[in-house]
């Protein structure tokens, strides 16, 4: 027998803003890292090993969100790129 639970959260306006920033930064970082990986593969034929820390220097707004969310972006992108 399988059970499931549904939860509804009611974030405050500050929390809503932080959630939106986090999702936006994750989406932005994923696209930037993917673009760099594709360009490197076309150039050398090898997979690029880039990290979110490289992009934090160039885009300081990435420092406002949780670093673990950005690290998960890197892991998900590498898994997807390898599977492709």
Secondary structure, DSSP 8 states (H G I E B T S, - for coil): ------------HHHHHHHHHHHHHHHHHHHHHHHHHHHHHHHHSS-----HHHHHHH-GGGGGS-HHHHHHHHHHHHHHHHH-
